[in-house]
Amino acid sequence: MTPSEHVQEVLNYIKECSPGQDEFYQASHEVMFSLLPLLNEDSRYLDNNILERIVVPERSIIFRVNWLDDNGKVQTNLGYRVQFSSTLGPYKGGLRFHPSVNLGIIKFLGFEQIFKNALTGLQIGGAKGGSNFDPKGKSDNEIMKFCQSFMSELYKHIGKHTDVPAGDIGVGVREIGYMFGQYKKLTGEFDGILTGKGLNWGGSKVRKEATGYGSVYFAENFLNANDITIKDKICSVSGSGNVAIYTIEKLYDMGALPVTCSDSRGTIYHKKGIDLQTLKAVKEINQESLEAYAQLHNDCQYIPVSKYPTGGHAVWHVPCDIAFPSATQNELNLIDARELFKNGCLLVNEGANMPSTPEAIEFITQNGILFAPGKASNAGGVATSQLEMSQNASMAQWSFEEVDIKLRSIMRDIFYTAYNTSIEFECKGDLITGANIAGFRKVADSMIEQGAV
Protein backbone atom coordinates (compact mmCIF):
# COMPACT_ATOMS: atom_id res chain seq x y z
CA MET A 1 0.00 0.00 0.00
CA THR A 2 1.39 3.40 -0.97
CA PRO A 3 1.53 6.23 1.60
CA SER A 4 -1.26 8.03 -0.29
CA GLU A 5 -3.47 4.92 -0.16
CA HIS A 6 -2.64 4.51 3.52
CA VAL A 7 -3.71 8.10 4.24
CA GLN A 8 -6.98 7.62 2.38
CA GLU A 9 -7.66 4.42 4.31
CA VAL A 10 -7.21 6.29 7.60
CA LEU A 11 -9.52 9.09 6.43
CA ASN A 12 -12.15 6.53 5.41
CA TYR A 13 -11.86 5.04 8.89
CA ILE A 14 -12.46 8.48 10.44
CA LYS A 15 -15.61 8.95 8.36
CA GLU A 16 -16.90 5.54 9.37
CA CYS A 17 -16.28 5.85 13.12
CA SER A 18 -16.97 9.60 13.43
CA PRO A 19 -20.02 10.24 11.20
CA GLY A 20 -21.25 13.79 10.98
CA GLN A 21 -18.05 15.26 12.41
CA ASP A 22 -17.24 17.32 9.31
CA GLU A 23 -14.84 19.76 10.98
CA PHE A 24 -12.79 16.91 12.44
CA TYR A 25 -12.65 15.23 9.04
CA GLN A 26 -11.64 18.52 7.39
CA ALA A 27 -8.77 19.05 9.84
CA SER A 28 -7.61 15.44 9.52
CA HIS A 29 -7.73 15.57 5.72
CA GLU A 30 -5.54 18.68 5.59
CA VAL A 31 -2.95 17.29 8.00
CA MET A 32 -2.76 13.77 6.56
CA PHE A 33 -2.26 14.70 2.92
CA SER A 34 0.29 17.40 3.78
CA LEU A 35 2.38 14.67 5.47
CA LEU A 36 2.93 12.71 2.24
CA PRO A 37 6.43 14.14 1.56
CA LEU A 38 7.50 12.86 4.99
CA LEU A 39 5.68 9.53 4.71
CA ASN A 40 7.25 8.88 1.30
CA GLU A 41 10.69 9.48 2.81
CA ASP A 42 10.43 7.66 6.14
CA SER A 43 8.47 4.41 6.48
CA ARG A 44 8.69 4.29 10.29
CA TYR A 45 5.49 6.29 10.70
CA LEU A 46 3.45 3.84 8.63
CA ASP A 47 5.22 0.78 10.04
CA ASN A 48 4.27 1.89 13.57
CA ASN A 49 0.68 2.79 12.61
CA ILE A 50 1.18 6.35 13.81
CA LEU A 51 -1.59 7.77 11.60
CA GLU A 52 -4.17 5.34 12.94
CA ARG A 53 -3.11 6.08 16.51
CA ILE A 54 -2.85 9.85 16.31
CA VAL A 55 -6.37 10.42 14.96
CA VAL A 56 -7.96 8.63 17.92
CA PRO A 57 -8.16 10.62 21.16
CA GLU A 58 -6.60 9.04 24.21
CA ARG A 59 -9.80 9.91 26.04
CA SER A 60 -13.14 11.57 25.19
CA ILE A 61 -15.30 12.70 28.08
CA ILE A 62 -18.95 13.76 27.59
CA PHE A 63 -21.02 14.80 30.57
CA ARG A 64 -24.29 16.44 31.54
CA VAL A 65 -24.25 19.90 33.10
CA ASN A 66 -27.33 20.80 35.15
CA TRP A 67 -27.57 24.36 36.48
CA LEU A 68 -30.22 26.67 37.98
CA ASP A 69 -31.25 29.77 36.04
CA ASP A 70 -32.46 32.98 37.69
CA ASN A 71 -36.04 31.70 37.65
CA GLY A 72 -35.09 28.65 39.67
CA LYS A 73 -35.51 26.35 36.67
CA VAL A 74 -33.04 23.54 36.02
CA GLN A 75 -31.27 23.92 32.66
CA THR A 76 -29.22 21.18 30.99
CA ASN A 77 -26.22 21.44 28.69
CA LEU A 78 -23.57 19.06 27.40
CA GLY A 79 -19.96 19.28 28.53
CA TYR A 80 -16.93 17.90 26.68
CA ARG A 81 -13.24 17.31 27.22
CA VAL A 82 -11.31 15.48 24.51
CA GLN A 83 -7.80 14.60 25.69
CA PHE A 84 -6.14 13.86 22.37
CA SER A 85 -2.43 13.41 23.06
CA SER A 86 -0.22 13.47 26.17
CA THR A 87 2.89 12.40 24.26
CA LEU A 88 4.77 15.66 24.80
CA GLY A 89 3.34 16.69 28.16
CA PRO A 90 0.11 17.37 30.08
CA TYR A 91 -2.98 17.86 27.95
CA LYS A 92 -3.35 21.54 27.06
CA GLY A 93 -6.12 23.33 25.21
CA GLY A 94 -8.99 25.73 25.77
CA LEU A 95 -12.60 25.44 26.86
CA ARG A 96 -15.19 26.89 24.49
CA PHE A 97 -18.70 27.91 25.60
CA HIS A 98 -20.81 28.45 22.48
CA PRO A 99 -24.09 27.00 21.14
CA SER A 100 -22.24 25.55 18.10
CA VAL A 101 -20.11 23.26 20.29
CA ASN A 102 -20.48 19.55 19.66
CA LEU A 103 -18.17 16.53 19.75
CA GLY A 104 -16.98 17.04 16.16
CA ILE A 105 -16.00 20.67 16.84
CA ILE A 106 -14.12 19.70 20.01
CA LYS A 107 -12.32 16.84 18.25
CA PHE A 108 -11.23 19.09 15.36
CA LEU A 109 -9.92 21.68 17.82
CA GLY A 110 -8.17 19.06 19.95
CA PHE A 111 -6.56 17.41 16.93
CA GLU A 112 -5.22 20.77 15.70
CA GLN A 113 -3.98 21.48 19.21
CA ILE A 114 -1.62 18.47 19.12
CA PHE A 115 0.48 19.97 16.33
CA LYS A 116 0.09 23.60 17.39
CA ASN A 117 1.41 22.77 20.85
CA ALA A 118 4.25 20.72 19.39
CA LEU A 119 5.32 23.69 17.27
CA THR A 120 5.74 25.90 20.34
CA GLY A 121 8.67 23.76 21.45
CA LEU A 122 7.09 23.55 24.92
CA GLN A 123 6.24 20.39 26.85
CA ILE A 124 2.47 20.29 26.36
CA GLY A 125 0.11 17.79 24.80
CA GLY A 126 -3.12 18.46 22.91
CA ALA A 127 -6.72 18.68 24.17
CA LYS A 128 -9.88 20.75 23.88
CA GLY A 129 -13.17 21.03 25.71
CA GLY A 130 -16.25 23.11 26.31
CA SER A 131 -20.02 23.14 26.23
CA ASN A 132 -22.96 24.16 24.06
CA PHE A 133 -23.85 26.65 26.79
CA ASP A 134 -24.30 30.18 25.41
CA PRO A 135 -23.08 32.93 27.80
CA LYS A 136 -24.81 35.63 25.70
CA GLY A 137 -27.96 36.90 27.35
CA LYS A 138 -27.18 35.17 30.64
CA SER A 139 -26.84 37.00 33.93
CA ASP A 140 -23.58 36.96 35.85
CA ASN A 141 -25.24 34.70 38.43
CA GLU A 142 -26.35 32.22 35.75
CA ILE A 143 -22.85 32.11 34.26
CA MET A 144 -21.41 31.46 37.73
CA LYS A 145 -23.91 28.66 38.37
CA PHE A 146 -23.12 27.05 35.04
CA CYS A 147 -19.33 27.29 35.52
CA GLN A 148 -19.56 25.77 38.99
CA SER A 149 -21.67 22.87 37.73
CA PHE A 150 -19.36 22.36 34.73
CA MET A 151 -16.28 22.20 36.97
CA SER A 152 -18.00 19.82 39.39
CA GLU A 153 -17.59 17.15 36.71
CA LEU A 154 -14.50 18.37 34.90
CA TYR A 155 -12.33 18.51 38.03
CA LYS A 156 -12.23 14.70 38.14
CA HIS A 157 -10.31 14.61 34.86
CA ILE A 158 -7.78 17.48 35.14
CA GLY A 159 -4.67 18.29 37.18
CA LYS A 160 -1.49 20.36 36.99
CA HIS A 161 0.47 17.35 35.69
CA THR A 162 -2.47 15.79 33.81
CA ASP A 163 -4.59 18.33 31.95
CA VAL A 164 -4.51 22.12 32.24
CA PRO A 165 -7.43 23.77 30.36
CA ALA A 166 -7.51 27.44 29.32
CA GLY A 167 -10.13 29.80 27.89
CA ASP A 168 -11.45 29.99 24.35
CA ILE A 169 -14.56 31.52 22.75
CA GLY A 170 -17.03 32.42 25.50
CA VAL A 171 -14.56 31.71 28.29
CA GLY A 172 -12.61 34.65 29.69
CA VAL A 173 -11.17 35.63 33.07
CA ARG A 174 -14.65 35.72 34.63
CA GLU A 175 -15.51 32.16 33.61
CA ILE A 176 -12.02 30.88 34.49
CA GLY A 177 -12.42 32.52 37.90
CA TYR A 178 -15.72 30.83 38.65
CA MET A 179 -14.36 27.44 37.56
CA PHE A 180 -11.12 27.90 39.51
CA GLY A 181 -13.05 28.84 42.65
CA GLN A 182 -15.18 25.70 42.36
CA TYR A 183 -12.11 23.49 41.75
CA LYS A 184 -10.47 24.94 44.86
CA LYS A 185 -13.61 24.34 46.92
CA LEU A 186 -13.91 20.73 45.72
CA THR A 187 -10.26 19.78 46.16
CA GLY A 188 -9.02 22.13 48.87
CA GLU A 189 -5.97 22.85 46.73
CA PHE A 190 -4.67 26.05 45.11
CA ASP A 191 -3.16 24.54 41.96
CA GLY A 192 -2.35 25.96 38.53
CA ILE A 193 -4.95 23.71 36.90
CA LEU A 194 -6.36 26.46 34.66
CA THR A 195 -4.60 29.15 32.67
CA GLY A 196 -5.99 32.54 31.76
CA LYS A 197 -6.43 33.28 35.47
CA GLY A 198 -6.76 36.73 36.98
CA LEU A 199 -3.47 38.49 37.72
CA ASN A 200 -4.20 38.55 41.46
CA TRP A 201 -4.41 34.78 41.72
CA GLY A 202 -1.81 33.24 39.45
CA GLY A 203 -2.48 34.68 36.00
CA SER A 204 0.18 35.77 33.54
CA LYS A 205 0.59 39.18 32.05
CA VAL A 206 0.13 39.22 28.22
CA ARG A 207 -2.20 36.18 28.37
CA LYS A 208 -5.21 38.21 27.20
CA GLU A 209 -3.18 39.79 24.42
CA ALA A 210 -1.13 36.72 23.49
CA THR A 211 -3.01 35.18 20.55
CA GLY A 212 -3.49 38.54 18.81
CA TYR A 213 0.05 39.74 19.49
CA GLY A 214 1.47 36.38 18.46
CA SER A 215 -0.47 36.39 15.21
CA VAL A 216 1.05 39.74 14.25
CA TYR A 217 4.55 38.64 15.29
CA PHE A 218 4.15 35.61 13.04
CA ALA A 219 2.96 37.77 10.12
CA GLU A 220 5.94 40.07 10.64
CA ASN A 221 8.38 37.17 10.32
CA PHE A 222 6.60 35.75 7.27
CA LEU A 223 6.60 39.11 5.48
CA ASN A 224 10.24 39.81 6.38
CA ALA A 225 11.26 36.42 4.98
CA ASN A 226 9.74 37.60 1.69
CA ASP A 227 11.42 41.04 1.86
CA ILE A 228 8.16 42.79 2.76
CA THR A 229 7.60 45.06 5.75
CA ILE A 230 4.41 45.14 7.81
CA LYS A 231 4.68 48.90 8.30
CA ASP A 232 2.01 50.97 6.49
CA LYS A 233 0.11 47.87 5.38
CA ILE A 234 -3.70 48.09 5.35
CA CYS A 235 -5.13 45.17 7.35
CA SER A 236 -8.56 43.56 7.51
CA VAL A 237 -9.33 41.77 10.77
CA SER A 238 -12.42 39.66 11.48
CA GLY A 239 -13.90 39.08 14.91
CA SER A 240 -14.05 41.45 17.87
CA GLY A 241 -12.99 39.25 20.79
CA ASN A 242 -9.57 39.12 22.43
CA VAL A 243 -7.81 37.79 19.34
CA ALA A 244 -9.14 40.50 17.03
CA ILE A 245 -8.80 43.38 19.51
CA TYR A 246 -5.19 42.61 20.35
CA THR A 247 -4.31 41.87 16.75
CA ILE A 248 -5.50 45.40 16.02
CA GLU A 249 -3.55 46.80 18.97
CA LYS A 250 -0.29 45.14 17.89
CA LEU A 251 -0.80 46.14 14.24
CA TYR A 252 -0.84 49.77 15.36
CA ASP A 253 2.35 49.13 17.37
CA MET A 254 3.96 47.79 14.18
CA GLY A 255 2.91 50.82 12.13
CA ALA A 256 0.17 49.03 10.16
CA LEU A 257 -3.42 50.26 9.66
CA PRO A 258 -6.27 47.93 10.73
CA VAL A 259 -9.53 49.04 9.11
CA THR A 260 -12.12 46.35 9.91
CA CYS A 261 -13.52 44.05 12.56
CA SER A 262 -16.77 42.08 12.86
CA ASP A 263 -19.17 40.27 15.15
CA SER A 264 -22.13 37.94 14.68
CA ARG A 265 -24.36 40.84 13.60
CA GLY A 266 -22.16 42.74 11.17
CA THR A 267 -18.88 44.32 10.09
CA ILE A 268 -17.39 47.78 10.57
CA TYR A 269 -15.12 49.36 7.96
CA HIS A 270 -13.27 52.42 9.25
CA LYS A 271 -11.05 53.55 6.40
CA LYS A 272 -8.90 55.87 8.51
CA GLY A 273 -8.29 53.07 11.02
CA ILE A 274 -10.21 51.33 13.81
CA ASP A 275 -10.46 53.47 16.95
CA LEU A 276 -9.05 50.99 19.46
CA GLN A 277 -10.28 52.86 22.52
CA THR A 278 -13.86 52.88 21.24
CA LEU A 279 -13.66 49.22 20.20
CA LYS A 280 -12.49 48.17 23.67
CA ALA A 281 -15.23 50.23 25.30
CA VAL A 282 -17.94 48.72 23.07
CA LYS A 283 -16.77 45.11 23.32
CA GLU A 284 -14.82 44.68 26.56
CA ILE A 285 -16.74 47.07 28.85
CA ASN A 286 -20.26 47.51 27.45
CA GLN A 287 -20.42 44.20 25.53
CA GLU A 288 -22.47 45.77 22.75
CA SER A 289 -22.86 45.15 19.03
CA LEU A 290 -20.38 46.83 16.69
CA GLU A 291 -23.30 48.93 15.50
CA ALA A 292 -22.70 50.95 18.68
CA TYR A 293 -19.16 51.67 17.45
CA ALA A 294 -20.50 52.92 14.11
CA GLN A 295 -22.95 55.23 15.89
CA LEU A 296 -19.99 56.93 17.59
CA HIS A 297 -18.05 57.44 14.35
CA ASN A 298 -19.89 59.08 11.45
CA ASP A 299 -17.06 58.25 9.03
CA CYS A 300 -17.33 54.51 9.76
CA GLN A 301 -19.37 52.17 7.55
CA TYR A 302 -21.46 49.53 9.34
CA ILE A 303 -22.48 46.51 7.23
CA PRO A 304 -25.11 44.27 8.85
CA VAL A 305 -25.10 40.55 8.02
CA SER A 306 -28.24 41.05 5.89
CA LYS A 307 -26.21 43.29 3.55
CA TYR A 308 -23.23 40.94 3.15
CA PRO A 309 -22.13 39.98 -0.40
CA THR A 310 -24.00 36.90 -1.59
CA GLY A 311 -22.18 33.86 -0.25
CA GLY A 312 -19.38 35.93 1.28
CA HIS A 313 -18.27 37.88 4.34
CA ALA A 314 -18.12 41.69 4.08
CA VAL A 315 -14.87 41.94 6.02
CA TRP A 316 -12.94 40.25 3.18
CA HIS A 317 -14.43 42.45 0.47
CA VAL A 318 -12.61 45.56 1.71
CA PRO A 319 -9.31 46.40 -0.05
CA CYS A 320 -6.41 45.27 2.16
CA ASP A 321 -2.78 44.17 2.06
CA ILE A 322 -3.09 41.59 4.86
CA ALA A 323 -6.12 39.61 6.02
CA PHE A 324 -6.32 38.35 9.62
CA PRO A 325 -9.28 35.92 9.96
CA SER A 326 -9.60 35.91 13.75
CA ALA A 327 -13.17 34.87 14.55
CA THR A 328 -14.10 31.23 14.01
CA GLN A 329 -13.77 28.18 11.74
CA ASN A 330 -14.59 28.34 8.00
CA GLU A 331 -15.32 32.09 7.98
CA LEU A 332 -13.27 32.80 4.83
CA ASN A 333 -14.52 30.93 1.77
CA LEU A 334 -13.69 30.73 -1.93
CA ILE A 335 -15.81 33.79 -2.81
CA ASP A 336 -13.94 35.79 -0.17
CA ALA A 337 -10.55 34.48 -1.32
CA ARG A 338 -11.24 35.60 -4.87
CA GLU A 339 -12.15 39.06 -3.63
CA LEU A 340 -8.95 39.29 -1.57
CA PHE A 341 -6.92 38.35 -4.64
CA LYS A 342 -8.73 40.92 -6.79
CA ASN A 343 -7.93 43.59 -4.21
CA GLY A 344 -4.22 42.75 -4.12
CA CYS A 345 -3.98 40.98 -0.74
CA LEU A 346 -0.41 39.84 0.00
CA LEU A 347 -0.94 37.58 3.03
CA VAL A 348 -3.74 35.68 4.76
CA ASN A 349 -2.62 35.18 8.36
CA GLU A 350 -4.99 32.95 10.34
CA GLY A 351 -5.66 34.14 13.89
CA ALA A 352 -8.49 31.69 14.57
CA ASN A 353 -8.61 27.89 14.37
CA MET A 354 -9.14 26.71 10.77
CA PRO A 355 -10.93 29.92 9.67
CA SER A 356 -10.36 29.30 5.94
CA THR A 357 -12.22 26.66 3.95
CA PRO A 358 -10.20 24.09 1.93
CA GLU A 359 -11.40 25.68 -1.33
CA ALA A 360 -10.27 29.13 -0.15
CA ILE A 361 -6.85 27.81 0.90
CA GLU A 362 -6.36 26.09 -2.45
CA PHE A 363 -7.19 29.31 -4.32
CA ILE A 364 -5.00 31.45 -2.05
CA THR A 365 -1.94 29.23 -2.35
CA GLN A 366 -2.32 28.70 -6.10
CA ASN A 367 -2.56 32.43 -6.78
CA GLY A 368 0.58 33.59 -5.03
CA ILE A 369 -0.93 34.94 -1.81
CA LEU A 370 1.16 34.05 1.24
CA PHE A 371 -0.75 31.83 3.68
CA ALA A 372 -0.07 31.37 7.41
CA PRO A 373 -2.03 28.40 8.86
CA GLY A 374 -3.64 28.87 12.26
CA LYS A 375 -1.85 25.99 13.94
CA ALA A 376 1.33 28.06 13.54
CA SER A 377 0.20 31.69 13.46
CA ASN A 378 -2.30 31.59 16.34
CA ALA A 379 -0.13 29.54 18.72
CA GLY A 380 0.68 32.58 20.85
CA GLY A 381 -2.21 31.96 23.24
CA VAL A 382 -1.27 28.41 24.18
CA ALA A 383 2.42 29.36 24.31
CA THR A 384 1.68 32.04 26.90
CA SER A 385 -0.57 29.61 28.76
CA GLN A 386 2.45 27.36 29.19
CA LEU A 387 4.44 30.36 30.37
CA GLU A 388 1.69 30.88 32.96
CA MET A 389 2.13 27.24 34.03
CA SER A 390 5.86 27.85 34.45
CA GLN A 391 5.21 30.92 36.61
CA ASN A 392 2.70 28.98 38.74
CA ALA A 393 5.20 26.17 39.27
CA SER A 394 7.78 28.62 40.61
CA MET A 395 5.20 30.77 42.47
CA ALA A 396 6.37 33.83 40.50
CA GLN A 397 4.94 36.44 38.15
CA TRP A 398 6.99 37.89 35.30
CA SER A 399 6.65 41.44 34.01
CA PHE A 400 4.65 42.29 30.88
CA GLU A 401 7.90 42.98 29.03
CA GLU A 402 9.45 39.63 30.05
CA VAL A 403 6.45 37.63 28.85
CA ASP A 404 6.11 39.66 25.64
CA ILE A 405 9.78 39.10 24.78
CA LYS A 406 9.38 35.36 25.35
CA LEU A 407 6.19 35.33 23.22
CA ARG A 408 7.87 37.17 20.37
CA SER A 409 10.79 34.74 20.47
CA ILE A 410 8.47 31.71 20.50
CA MET A 411 6.50 33.01 17.49
CA ARG A 412 9.75 33.64 15.60
CA ASP A 413 10.88 30.09 16.38
CA ILE A 414 7.52 28.66 15.26
CA PHE A 415 7.76 30.54 11.98
CA TYR A 416 11.28 29.39 11.20
CA THR A 417 10.53 25.82 12.26
CA ALA A 418 7.68 25.69 9.73
CA TYR A 419 9.56 27.71 7.10
CA ASN A 420 12.77 25.67 7.31
CA THR A 421 10.80 22.42 7.23
CA SER A 422 9.09 23.62 4.03
CA ILE A 423 12.56 24.19 2.53
CA GLU A 424 13.71 20.75 3.71
CA PHE A 425 10.83 19.13 1.81
CA GLU A 426 11.34 21.29 -1.28
CA CYS A 427 8.18 23.38 -0.94
CA LYS A 428 9.69 26.65 0.27
CA GLY A 429 7.12 28.97 1.79
CA ASP A 430 4.36 26.33 1.95
CA LEU A 431 3.76 26.70 5.67
CA ILE A 432 0.83 24.28 5.70
CA THR A 433 3.18 21.46 4.78
CA GLY A 434 6.03 22.86 6.86
CA ALA A 435 3.97 23.32 10.03
CA ASN A 436 2.14 20.00 9.77
CA ILE A 437 5.29 17.98 9.13
CA ALA A 438 7.28 19.74 11.85
CA GLY A 439 4.54 19.31 14.46
CA PHE A 440 3.69 15.75 13.44
CA ARG A 441 7.31 14.60 13.31
CA LYS A 442 8.00 15.76 16.86
CA VAL A 443 4.91 14.00 18.23
CA ALA A 444 5.28 10.87 16.08
CA ASP A 445 8.96 10.37 16.93
CA SER A 446 8.08 10.66 20.63
CA MET A 447 5.23 8.16 20.21
CA ILE A 448 7.61 5.64 18.66
CA GLU A 449 10.14 6.17 21.45
CA GLN A 450 7.45 5.70 24.14
CA GLY A 451 6.17 2.43 22.69
CA ALA A 452 2.70 1.12 21.86
CA VAL A 453 0.78 2.81 24.67
Secondary structure, DSSP 8 states (H G I E B T S, - for coil): --HHHHHHHHHHHHHHHSTT-HHHHHHHHHHHHHTHHHHHH-THHHHTTHHHHHTS-SEEEEEEEEEE-TTS-EEEEEEEEEEEE-SSSSEEEEEEE-TT--HHHHHHHHHHHHHHHHHTTSS--EEEEEES---TT--HHHHHHHHHHHHHHHGGG-BTTTEEEEE-TT--HHHHHHHHHHHHHHH------SSS--GGGT--TTTTTHHHHHHHHHHHHHHHHTT---TT-EEEE---SHHHHHHHHHHHHTT-EE-EEE-SSEEEE-TT---HHHHHIIIIIS---THHHHHH-TT-EEEEGGGS-TTS-GGGGS--SEEE--SSTT-B-HHHHHHHHHTT--EEE--SSS-B-HHHHHHHHHTT-EEE-HHHHTTHHHHHHHHHHHHHHTT----HHHHHHHHHHHHHHHHHHHHHHHHHTT-TT-HHHHHHHHHHHHHHHHHHHH---
